[in-house]
């Protein structure tokens, strides 16, 4: 009987991991489709204009979702205002920096630089949240950043100063993700996404005079609506992925975004990544996957030690 029960639990875990992995792959495809559409629209509209118009569509969709879920603003307590504000600053900075880079360099290159994010988040968690990180993971972080330098290569063909805008976006995203870790668990993810979208839309609206307003054609509105849909799809599927499967199993599938970015860059924009970009991307991805693997091993070790601490006194007591 015990064997059958364990087998069923293992089967459920495997199925959940598979569903989580599929959701993660879909989310990354959705995010890069959003990026590709924004890059296409940048030929006709200004930076703040694209963010503002997309924000209107995204806010509408997320607002409908929050209304459908019956979520109330009262779920946000006064203690969360500062954390949500910090998260918004990170989101705004990341969006402005990354789209500035995306509008001025190949999509595969800007996406490749972003793959340093998991390593940067691990480092940030160690420095600012006090999470334990051993020498192996610090070594992986160092090697991963060397891979980023190989990708960036200032002055190389296909890269320019806008590469550093992409790197700046990584810093802002780390700040955003670390702030997210501090948000109370009782606040629904959809509400956090909605508040962030509202803040980003208002910020881009205030900054509109800096980039000017260009005539908006119907195709541009159609594209931006599609970008908003892909962005919301990415939000929902990535949340589903993290809640369905084990994080250590699901997270490495984030790197599939590189495949989508290379394919879209090739077939939509005619961009062909060079060998150095591919080598640097491989280094970053490999070190990122090792970091997830190492985290998984440490979690298993801690769980085993905790089990021993609990079981041993029980065994001694019954002797």
Buried (B, 14 or more C-beta within 10 A) or exposed (E): EEEEEEEEEEEEEEEBBBBBBBBBBBBBBBBBBBBBBBBBBBEBBBBBBBBBBBBBBBBBBBBEBBEEEEBEEEEBEEEBEEBBEBBBBBBBBBBBBBBBBBBBBBBBBBBBBBBBBBBBBBBBBBEEEEEEBEEEBEEBBEBBBEBBEBBBBEEBEBBBEBBBBBBBBBBBBBBBBBBBBBBEEEBBBBBBBBBBBBBBBBBBBEBBEEBEEEEBEEEBBEBBBBBBBBBBBBBBBBBBBBEBBBBBBBBBBBBBBBBBBBBBBBEBBEBEBBEBBBEBBBBBBBBBBBBBEBBBEBEEEEEEEEEEEEEEEEEEEEE
